[in-house]
Amino acid sequence: MGFFDFLTEEIAIDLGTANTLIIHNDKVVVDSPSIVAIDRTNNKIIAVGQEANQMQGKTHENIKTIRPLKDGVIADFNASEQMISMFIRNIPSLKKRFFTPSLRMVICIPSGITEVEMRAVRESAERVNGKEVYLIHEPMAAAIGIGIDIMQPKGNMIIDIGGGTTEIAVIALSGIVCDKSVKIAGDVFTNDIIYYMRTQHNLFIGERTAERVKISIGSAAEELENPPDDMSVQGRDLLTGKPKEIMISYREIHKALDKSIIRIEDSVMETLAQTPPELAADIYNTGVYLAGGGSMLRGLDKRLSQKTELPIFIAEDPLRAVVRGTGTVLKNIERYKSVLIK
């Protein structure tokens, strides 16, 4: 332990398209939507996270809300950097500090990311005082977060459905044997609902309303054992221009999401088809693990189970599986050296 070690803080970041989570001292200290509100007149950031999220779709021309991450990667470099830096500054124990400590960070990234996109993440981290920056692939972090021993010579399949991407990976001997990263996840589901309401009900709804519909009555199956109640949805009538309210059921949302879910199913089948036979045998015995916010969609586990004829398990607290895994890696960096991308 060097003399300056007390000046270094360790944080684990799950930089997601929809939510950013940060772990510091084994606690989740930041869990906020990845969204920024910017004042157009001077390009200053006026709000991040939850506060900016409440402004979404309700701003006047001088304020715009942007999501700096798209499909799991940085789309707006400047905004993402400021967002990360504001989140880090809001960590309670770092707020009290006299000066900004240098940071040792582990950040998770989608498995289908390119070199350029990887560099963008690393540079953003270095600019917010990251002295040591390690990257880890999301499915790997999810597997560690679920509690799978990834070092074993045994195949495990992880499906991590986030906001921007769905990551499907077969992991053995602390490496990814075959993987697929599809840009169909929570955001696409939300847009499917907006499109369905426009075409079927002539109702124009915003992103936040669609998100609420997805969480409240979203379903991947037509028949559910305990279906949610119908929900009232308000928006603008496209024919008259007046505000209007309609009632919709989970079956309609199933119709809206069906095509996207079929594409996820196909990707899962493709990944299984590429899996070496010995690992396929392991997966037959252990089943498939689901993580990420998208895995909470009602009936999705049953539907995937019917398609693959394998048992499907949803991680406990699937929203935090990835960040928990990233935190575990941060604590035991020496042990997990082999899974990190330096």
N, C-alpha and C positions, 0 to 999 in steps of 0.2 A: 504493500500500500504506500503510494507516494505521498509526499507532503501536500501536493495540490489536489489529492483525491476528494477532499471535503468540498472543493470548489466545483466538482463535477456531479451533476445530477443524472439519474438514469430514467428515461421515459420510453414507454412502448406506445406506438401510435398505429391505430387502424384507420387509415385515411380512406374513408369510403365515399362513394358518390352521393349517398343519401345522408349518412351520419359519420361524424368523426368521433372516435373514442380514444382517450388517452389514459394510460395506467402509469401511476407514479407511486412508489412505495407499496406495491401490491394492491393498490386501491384504484378503482375507476374514478378519476377525478374530473374528466370531461366527457360528457356524452351529449353532443349537440348536433343539430342538422348542419350539413356542410353547405352553408349558404351565406352570402355576404350582401349587405345593402350598401350601395355606393351613391354618394352625392355627385350628380353629374356636373355641377357647376365647378367644383374644385377637385374632383376625382378622389375625394377622401372617403374612407370607409366609416360609415356611421353606426353600423351594427353588424354583429356576426351571430351565427347560431340561432338559438331559439327566438331571440328578439327580431332578427332579420327574417326568420321564417314566418313570423306573424304579419310581416309587411308584404309577403309575397302575394302578388296579384291585386294589391290594394294601393299601389304607389302612384304618385303624380309624376309629371314628366321630368322633374329634377332629381328623382330618386329612382335607381334601378336595382333590382335584386338579381344577383347572378349566382349560379352554382359553379364554382371554379373547377369542379371535377366532372368529367363526362365519361361514361363507360369505364369507370374505375381508374382513369388516368387524368393527369392535369391538363385542362383545356385552357385555363386562363392563369398564366404563370404568376403575374403580379398579384392578382386577387388571392390565389391559393397561398402564396407566401405570407401575405398579410394576415390571412385567416389563421394559418398555423401559428404564426407568431402571437396573435391575440389569444388563441386558445392556450398556448403555453404560458403566456403572461397571467392568465386567469387561474392557473393551478394554485390552490390556496397556499401551499407551503412555499411556493416560489415567490408569491406576492410579497411575503414578509422580507425577502432577501434585499440586502443593501444594493447589490449589483447583480447583473444577470450571470448565472453560473454557466459554465460550458456544459454541453449535454452529450451523453452517450445515448444514441437512439436506435431502436429497432422499429422499422416501418414495414408494414406488409403491402404487397403489390399484387395485382392480378397475374396469373401464370402466363397469360398470352401477351404480356407487355413487350414492347420493342426496346432496343437499346436507348434510343433517343428519349422515350418516355421515362425510362428508368433514370436517365441522367437528370431529367427535369425534377423528379422526386428528390434525388440526392442533392441537387443544387439548392432546391427550396429548403431542405433540411439544414444544409451547411450555412445558408444565409441567416437562419434563426439561431445561430450559435451552436450548431451540431458539430462537435469535434470528431466523434466517432459515429459514423452512420452505417448501420447494417440494414440490409433489405431481406425480406423473407417472402416467399410466395404464399398467397392467401390460403389455398387448400392445405398447405403444410401447417400453417399457423392454426387453421381450423381443426386439423387432426390432433395437434398437440393440445389445443384448448378443450377438445371433447374428452381427452384423456387416453388417447390411443398411444401405445408404445411404438413410435415410428421406427425405432432402431431394429426391431425384430425382422427376420427374414420371412415376413408374412404379409400378404396383400390386404390392403384396406381401401375401400372406395369412399371418397368424400364428394358430396355435392354441396357447394356453397352458393346459395342464391342471394345475391346482394341487391344493391340498388341499380348498379350499372351493368354488372356482368354476372353470369352464372359460371362458376368454376367447377369443372368435373375432373377429378384426378384419382389415379390409382397409385397408392404410395406403398413402397416396401424398402427396407434397409435404408431408412432416412433419405430417400430420393423419390422423385416423381417418375414413375415408369411410363405412364401415358396420361395425357391430359388434354382437355378441350376447354377453351374459354369462349363462351357465346355471349354476344351483347344483347341478350334477352333476360331481363330481370325485373325488379320492382318498378323501375321507371317506365318500361315498356307496358307493364300491366296497367299502370296509371293512365298512360296514353290510350290504351285499348278501351278503357272505361269512358274516357272523354269522347272518343270516336263513336262508341256504341250509343252514348246518350244523344249525340248530334244526329246520327243517322236514323235511330229507331224512335226517338222521342222529340226530335227538333229542339232539344234542350242544350244550351251551351253552358258547360260548367267549367270551373277553374281547376287548376292542378291540386290545390289543397282540398277541395271538395271531393275530387276523384280519389285522392289518397285516403280520405276519411271513409269513403264508400268501400274501398278495397279492404281496409282494416276491419270495418264493421261487418260487412256481409260478403266479402270476397270468398269465392269458392272455386275449387278445381274440379269438383265432382257435381253431377246433376242431382244425385240423391245423397243427403247427409243424414247421419243418425240423429243428431240434435241440431236441426237447422236454426240459423239466426232469424230474428223477426224481420219483417219487411222494414225498409228504411225510407224516410222522406228525403228527397233531394231537391234543393233549390238552385235555380240558375236563371238564365235569360232565354225566353222563348224566341227561337230564330225566326218565326213567322210574324209575330206581332211586335217583337222587341220588348215586351213587358216581362217583369220578373214572374217566374212561375214555379210551382212545386208539383212534383209527382212522387208516387210511391213505387219503389222497385224491390224485387225479391232477389235472393241469392242465386236463383236459377238464371236470371238474366245476366248476372255478372259472370256466371260460369260460361254462358254463351259468348260474352265479350272476350273472355280470357282464353277460350279454348284453343285458338290457333297458336298463340304464343306458347302455351303449355305443351302442345304437340311438338313444337320445335325443340323444347327442352328435353322431352322424352326421346326424340330422335337422337339428340346429341349424347344422351346417356347410353343409348343402345350402340351408337358408333364407338364410344369409348370402351364399352364392354367388348365389342368386336375386336378391338386392337389389343386387348389385354392378353399377355402370355398365359398359356393354359394352366400352369401351376398356380399363378396368382388368381386366375378365374376360379379355381377350386377353393382357394382361401375365401374369396368373396362370397362364394356360394354358402360357406359355413358361417361367415361372420356377418353377412348382410351389408347394407349400404347406410352411410351416415349422412344426415341432412343438417346443414347449418345455415346461418344467415337469416335475415328478416323474411325473405321470400318463402322459407320453409314453413312459416307459420300459416300459410294460406290453407284454409280448411280443405281437407280431403286430398291434399297433394301427395301425402305419404302413401295413402291407399292407392291412389291412381298410379304412382310410380311402381308400387309393389305389384299391382296387376300387370303392368307393362313388362317389368323385368323378371317377374316371378321370384323375387328375392325379398327377404325381410328388410324393411326400411325403418331406421331409428332416427327420431329427431333429437338433436342435442338439447340438453336442458339449458335454458336461456340462450337460444340460438343466435340472438342478436349480438351477444358478447363472446361467443365461442372464439372468434378470430382474435379479438383483442386479448382475451385470456391466454390464448396460445402464445401470442406475441410477448406478453408479460412473462410467461414461463421461460421463454427463450432468453429474454433479457436477464433474468435471474441466473440462468445457467448457460452463459454465453460459451464457456469452454466446452461444455457437453454437446451443445448444438452447433458448434463451429461448422460442421459439414453441411447443414441445411441453409446457412446464411449466404447471401450474395454480397461479397465485400466489394 
